C-alpha cells in the first residue's frame, strides 16, 4: 500500500493511483505533476514495482527541489539503487 501523501521540500504531493498517468503516453507507469502537487502511479502494478515507481517520482521531486537537471537515466539509476537498499534493510514495511 502506497502512502496518500509524500512531502518533498516542504511541499505535500498527493499520491494517486490512476488508470493512466499521462493521457498522451499510456506506457508511463508514474508521473509527478509539480503544479498540481500530485504524484500519479498506475493502478494494478505489482507491489514492489509500484513502490519503485513511487520512489522514482519522489527522486524527480527531489531533483526539482534541488534545481538539478531532470536526467531520466540518472533518476532511474538512483531510484533502482535506493529501492534495493531500502528494501534490503526493511524500510518498506507492511502497513
C-alpha positions, 0 to 999 in steps of 0.5 A: 500500500502506497502512502496518500501523501509524500512531502518533498521540500516542504511541499505535500504531493498527493499520491494517486493511483490512476488508470493512466498517468499521462493521457498522451503516453499510456506506457508511463507507469508514474508521473509527478505533476509539480503544479498540481502537487500530485504524484500519479502511479498506475493502478494494478502494478505489482507491489514492489514495482509500484513502490519503485515507481513511487520512489522514482517520482519522489527522486524527480521531486527531489531533483526539482527541489534541488534545481538539478537537471531532470536526467531520466537515466540518472533518476532511474539509476538512483531510484533502482539503487535506493529501492534495493537498499531500502528494501534490503534493510526493511524500510518498506514495511507492511502497513 
